[in-house]
């Protein structure tokens, strides 16, 4: 919960820094930005970017692991369907198409 608030605060600071010379920001955000030192703003932004970068890596690794497990689990069945199709007289291309239709990747 604290990390999410930190990220939201950093995103607000990024927006505030981007629009610092315009009058598009609400007064509350401008005063919040003005109360913080430049070092604290830089620290919040760098922490947010680092956490976001690392979280993306962890998320991607977990998706890769799940995908590998699904492929490893379904491979024997796909090989059986391919073998049965080839033994029934289908060519390589037709057997592969049949396996592809039966085991659609989600």
Buried (B, 14 or more C-beta within 10 A) or exposed (E): EEEEEBBEBBBBBBBBEEEEEEEEBEEEBBEBBEEBEEEEBEEBBEBBEEBEEEEEEEEEEEEEEEEEEEEEEEEEEBEEBBEEBBEEEBEEEEBBEBBEEEBEEE
